[in-house]
């Protein structure tokens, strides 16, 4: 039996995206996906215990299936990886924490584009925290793509992509680097690659899968 990683999602389109990236970056590694669309409405500190319980259950199921590493792909929940890890006793990574580490190395003026308010709040908080820990001063501007998340849920990709592209172009004018933390938004860059050439754009899914590869490479002598 080959090696397996687990991924916990809150939207179904992420399954295909991450399958494609895993096939490209760590071919031969199997992925078990678990999707809970009921998690998105629970973002916020008042739902913390409920979110942790559900993420722990899903991660436990992935572990039962043979996953040796878990990736939390939703970016609306902040720093939850350590709490989930304590419940399953295997490595757990969160996409949002990974891209925060990458971003603060690039610029002091950071823009965050999101379709979910919870994502913007969590991403902004974590980037500021990471910058403070490293003694760096940053300014963070967030921009919500209103209506895009609802379009995603009904699989109206034309509307979703149109809104995201419009807001991305606006944010480009105000910051030095842009973070697109939600994996579901990355598809828009393929439609307008010239936009991403103007300023650095950090996308979450590819960086996250590379981090999974690094973890697998470092354990049990695994090499691709």
C-alpha positions in Angstrom: 0.0 0.0 0.0 1.3 3.5 -0.9 1.4 6.5 1.2 -1.7 8.5 1.9 -2.6 12.0 3.1 -5.9 13.3 4.3 -7.6 16.6 3.4 -10.6 18.2 5.1 -12.6 20.6 3.0 -15.6 22.8 3.4 -16.4 23.1 -0.3 -16.5 20.3 -2.9 -14.6 22.0 -5.7 -11.4 21.8 -3.6 -11.3 18.1 -4.1 -10.6 18.3 -7.8 -8.1 21.1 -7.4 -6.0 19.3 -4.7 -6.2 16.0 -6.6 -4.6 17.7 -9.6 -1.9 19.4 -7.5 -1.0 16.2 -5.6 -0.7 14.3 -8.9 1.7 17.0 -10.2 3.8 17.6 -7.1 3.7 14.3 -5.2 2.6 11.6 -7.8 1.9 8.2 -6.3 0.5 9.6 -3.1 -3.1 8.8 -2.4 -5.5 11.4 -1.0 -8.6 10.7 1.2 -10.9 13.7 1.0 -13.6 14.6 3.6 -16.0 17.4 2.9 -18.2 19.2 5.5 -20.1 22.1 3.9 -21.8 22.8 7.2 -18.5 24.2 8.6 -18.5 27.4 6.7 -21.4 29.1 8.6 -19.7 28.3 11.9 -16.6 30.5 11.4 -16.0 32.8 14.4 -14.8 32.4 18.0 -18.2 31.6 19.4 -18.3 28.4 17.4 -14.8 27.4 18.3 -15.6 24.2 20.2 -18.1 23.0 17.6 -15.6 23.6 14.8 -12.8 21.7 16.6 -15.0 18.8 17.4 -16.1 18.4 13.7 -12.6 18.9 12.4 -11.4 16.3 14.8 -14.0 13.8 13.8 -13.2 14.3 10.1 -9.5 14.1 10.7 -9.9 10.9 12.7 -11.8 9.3 9.8 -9.0 10.2 7.5 -6.5 8.7 9.9 -8.6 5.5 10.0 -8.4 5.3 6.3 -4.6 5.3 6.4 -3.7 9.0 6.2 -0.4 9.9 7.9 -0.7 13.6 7.5 -3.8 15.8 7.5 -4.3 19.1 5.7 -7.1 21.5 6.7 -7.9 23.4 3.5 -10.5 25.8 4.7 -9.0 29.2 5.5 -11.8 30.6 7.6 -10.9 29.0 11.0 -7.5 30.5 11.9 -5.0 28.6 14.0 -6.6 25.2 14.6 -4.0 22.8 13.4 -2.4 22.2 16.8 -5.8 21.5 18.5 -6.8 19.0 15.8 -3.4 17.4 15.9 -3.9 16.7 19.7 -7.0 14.8 18.8 -5.5 12.6 16.1 -1.8 12.3 17.1 -0.5 12.7 13.5 0.8 15.8 11.8 -1.9 18.4 10.9 -1.3 21.4 8.7 -3.6 24.3 8.0 -3.4 26.1 4.6 -3.8 29.5 6.2 -0.9 29.1 8.5 1.4 28.0 5.7 0.7 31.0 3.4 1.1 33.4 6.3 4.6 32.3 6.7 5.3 32.7 3.0 3.7 36.1 2.7 5.5 38.2 5.3 8.8 37.4 3.7 7.8 39.3 0.5 6.5 42.7 1.4 5.3 45.0 4.1 2.1 46.0 2.3 -0.1 43.0 2.0 -3.6 42.6 0.4 -5.9 39.7 1.2 -8.7 38.8 -1.2 -11.5 36.5 -0.1 -15.0 35.4 -0.8 -15.8 34.6 2.8 -15.6 37.1 5.7 -14.2 34.5 8.1 -11.3 33.9 5.8 -10.4 37.6 5.7 -10.6 37.9 9.4 -8.5 34.8 10.1 -5.9 35.5 7.4 -5.5 39.1 8.6 -5.1 38.1 12.2 -2.5 35.4 11.5 -0.4 37.4 9.1 -0.2 40.2 11.7 0.7 37.7 14.4 3.4 36.1 12.4 4.8 39.5 11.4 4.9 40.6 15.1 6.7 37.4 16.1 9.4 38.2 13.5 9.7 41.8 14.5 8.3 43.0 11.1 5.9 45.9 10.6 3.2 45.2 8.0 0.0 46.9 6.8 -2.8 44.6 5.8 -5.8 45.5 3.6 -8.6 43.0 3.1 -11.2 43.0 0.3 -14.3 40.9 0.3 -15.6 39.6 -3.1 -19.3 40.1 -2.2 -21.5 37.6 -3.9 -18.7 35.3 -5.0 -19.1 32.7 -2.3 -22.8 32.3 -2.9 -22.1 31.9 -6.6 -19.5 29.2 -5.7 -22.1 27.2 -3.7 -24.5 27.1 -6.6 -21.6 26.4 -9.0 -22.1 29.6 -11.0 -18.4 29.8 -11.8 -18.9 32.6 -14.4 -20.3 34.9 -11.7 -17.7 33.8 -9.1 -14.8 34.4 -11.4 -16.0 37.7 -12.7 -16.4 39.1 -9.2 -13.0 37.8 -8.0 -11.2 39.2 -11.1 -12.7 42.6 -10.7 -11.8 42.8 -7.0 -8.3 41.4 -7.7 -7.6 44.2 -10.2 -8.8 46.8 -7.6 -6.6 45.4 -4.9 -3.5 45.3 -7.1 -3.5 49.1 -7.1 -3.2 49.4 -3.4 -0.7 46.9 -2.1 2.7 45.3 -2.9 1.7 41.6 -2.6 -1.7 39.9 -2.7 -2.7 36.8 -0.8 -5.5 34.6 -2.2 -6.0 32.2 0.7 -9.0 30.2 -0.5 -8.1 27.4 -2.9 -11.4 27.8 -4.7 -10.3 31.2 -5.9 -7.0 30.1 -7.5 -8.7 29.2 -10.8 -9.2 32.8 -11.7 -5.4 33.4 -12.2 -5.4 30.9 -15.1 -8.0 33.1 -16.8 -6.0 36.3 -16.5 -2.3 35.5 -16.0 -1.3 39.0 -16.9 -2.8 40.3 -13.7 -0.5 38.1 -11.6 2.5 39.4 -13.5 2.0 42.9 -12.1 2.7 42.1 -8.5 3.3 38.9 -6.5 0.3 36.8 -5.8 0.5 34.1 -3.2 -2.0 31.2 -3.7 -2.7 28.7 -1.0 -3.2 25.3 -2.6 0.1 24.9 -4.4 2.1 26.1 -1.4 0.2 23.8 0.9 0.8 20.7 -1.3 4.5 21.5 -1.5 4.6 21.6 2.3 2.9 18.2 2.3 5.6 16.9 0.0 8.3 18.3 2.3 6.8 16.6 5.3 6.6 13.2 3.5 10.2 13.7 2.2 11.4 14.2 5.8 9.7 11.1 7.3 10.5 7.4 6.9 13.1 8.1 4.3 10.6 8.8 1.6 11.9 10.4 -1.6 10.2 11.1 -5.0 
